[in-house]
Amino acid sequence: MERKTVYRVLLVIVIILAVIFTLGVIGVVPFVWSEYITVFMVILFFVLRFSKGAQSS
């Protein structure tokens, strides 16, 4: 897949997860979901950061 397409798909996923995260903080869904989403976002950040750094080298 093209990089631009991957980033668009990731954007949709991140927006959906941000909404679920907010609902977890409010208390509509179990808060543990928000914790899992936070861990996923941090891992995603590092993967994207290191993959971009590896490609520019």
Backbone hydrogen bonds in HBPLUS format (Angstrom, degrees):
<---DONOR---> <-ACCEPTOR-->    atom                        ^
c    i                          cat <-CA-CA->   ^        H-A-AA   ^      H-
h    n   atom  resd res      DA  || num        DHA   H-A  angle D-A-AA Bond
n    s   type  num  typ     dist DA aas  dist angle  dist       angle   num
A0005-THR N   A0002-GLU O   3.07 MM   3  5.35 119.2  2.46 104.0 118.3     1
A0006-VAL N   A0002-GLU O   3.04 MM   4  6.37 158.0  2.09 155.9 162.7     2
A0007-TYR N   A0003-ARG O   2.98 MM   4  6.24 162.2  2.02 154.1 158.0     3
A0008-ARG N   A0004-LYS O   3.07 MM   4  6.31 147.0  2.18 140.7 149.6     4
A0009-VAL N   A0005-THR O   3.00 MM   4  6.28 159.1  2.05 151.2 156.2     5
A0010-LEU N   A0006-VAL O   2.90 MM   4  6.13 162.9  1.93 152.4 157.6     6
A0011-LEU N   A0007-TYR O   2.91 MM   4  6.02 146.1  2.03 138.8 147.8     7
A0012-VAL N   A0008-ARG O   3.17 MM   4  6.47 156.6  2.23 146.5 150.9     8
A0013-ILE N   A0009-VAL O   3.03 MM   4  6.34 162.7  2.06 152.0 157.0     9
A0014-VAL N   A0010-LEU O   2.84 MM   4  6.00 162.5  1.87 152.1 156.7    10
A0015-ILE N   A0011-LEU O   2.96 MM   4  6.14 157.1  2.02 148.5 154.5    11
A0016-ILE N   A0012-VAL O   3.05 MM   4  6.27 164.5  2.07 151.6 155.4    12
A0017-LEU N   A0013-ILE O   2.91 MM   4  6.14 161.7  1.95 151.0 156.5    13
A0018-ALA N   A0014-VAL O   2.83 MM   4  5.98 145.7  1.95 144.0 153.5    14
A0019-VAL N   A0015-ILE O   3.08 MM   4  6.38 150.7  2.17 146.9 153.7    15
A0020-ILE N   A0016-ILE O   3.06 MM   4  6.41 161.6  2.10 150.4 155.2    16
A0021-PHE N   A0017-LEU O   2.80 MM   4  5.95 153.8  1.87 144.9 152.9    17
A0022-THR N   A0018-ALA O   2.96 MM   4  6.16 158.2  2.01 144.1 149.2    18
A0023-LEU N   A0019-VAL O   2.96 MM   4  6.27 157.0  2.02 149.3 155.7    19
A0024-GLY N   A0020-ILE O   2.92 MM   4  6.18 142.9  2.06 143.6 154.2    20
A0024-GLY N   A0021-PHE O   3.08 MM   3  5.02 120.9  2.45  92.4 107.6    21
A0025-VAL N   A0021-PHE O   2.97 MM   4  6.35 148.5  2.07 148.3 156.9    22
A0026-ILE N   A0022-THR O   2.95 MM   4  6.21 156.7  2.01 150.1 156.6    23
A0027-GLY N   A0023-LEU O   2.94 MM   4  6.04 142.7  2.08 136.3 146.4    24
A0028-VAL N   A0023-LEU O   2.88 MM   5  5.22 139.6  2.04 158.3 157.8    25
A0033-TRP N   A0030-PRO O   3.06 MM   3  5.81 150.5  2.15 117.8 124.5    26
A0034-SER N   A0031-PHE O   2.88 MM   3  5.27 125.3  2.19 107.3 120.8    27
A0035-GLU N   A0031-PHE O   3.29 MM   4  6.79 146.9  2.41 144.9 154.2    28
A0036-TYR N   A0032-VAL O   3.06 MM   4  6.41 158.5  2.11 151.0 155.7    29
A0037-ILE N   A0033-TRP O   2.92 MM   4  6.17 156.3  1.98 150.3 157.2    30
A0038-THR N   A0034-SER O   2.95 MM   4  6.12 152.6  2.03 143.6 150.7    31
A0039-VAL N   A0035-GLU O   3.10 MM   4  6.40 161.1  2.13 150.3 154.4    32
A0040-PHE N   A0036-TYR O   2.96 MM   4  6.20 161.3  1.99 148.7 154.1    33
A0041-MET N   A0037-ILE O   2.87 MM   4  6.09 158.9  1.91 150.9 156.3    34
A0042-VAL N   A0038-THR O   3.02 MM   4  6.26 159.1  2.07 151.3 156.4    35
A0043-ILE N   A0039-VAL O   3.02 MM   4  6.25 165.4  2.04 153.4 157.2    36
A0044-LEU N   A0040-PHE O   2.83 MM   4  6.00 161.5  1.86 151.3 157.2    37
A0045-PHE N   A0041-MET O   2.88 MM   4  6.05 154.3  1.95 145.2 152.0    38
A0046-PHE N   A0042-VAL O   3.11 MM   4  6.42 163.7  2.13 151.7 154.4    39
A0047-VAL N   A0043-ILE O   2.92 MM   4  6.14 161.7  1.95 154.5 160.0    40
A0048-LEU N   A0044-LEU O   2.95 MM   4  6.09 168.9  1.97 152.7 155.6    41
A0049-ARG N   A0045-PHE O   2.87 MM   4  5.98 154.1  1.94 146.7 155.1    42
A0050-PHE N   A0046-PHE O   2.87 MM   4  5.96 168.4  1.88 151.7 154.2    43
A0051-SER N   A0047-VAL O   2.89 MM   4  5.93 152.7  1.97 145.2 153.5    44
A0052-LYS N   A0048-LEU O   3.05 MM   4  6.05 153.6  2.13 140.0 146.3    45
A0053-GLY N   A0049-ARG O   3.08 MM   4  6.29 155.4  2.15 141.4 148.5    46
A0054-ALA N   A0050-PHE O   2.90 MM   4  6.02 148.6  2.00 142.3 150.4    47
A0055-GLN N   A0051-SER O   3.16 MM   4  6.29 145.2  2.29 137.6 145.6    48
A0056-SER N   A0052-LYS O   3.17 MM   4  6.40 147.2  2.29 145.2 153.1    49
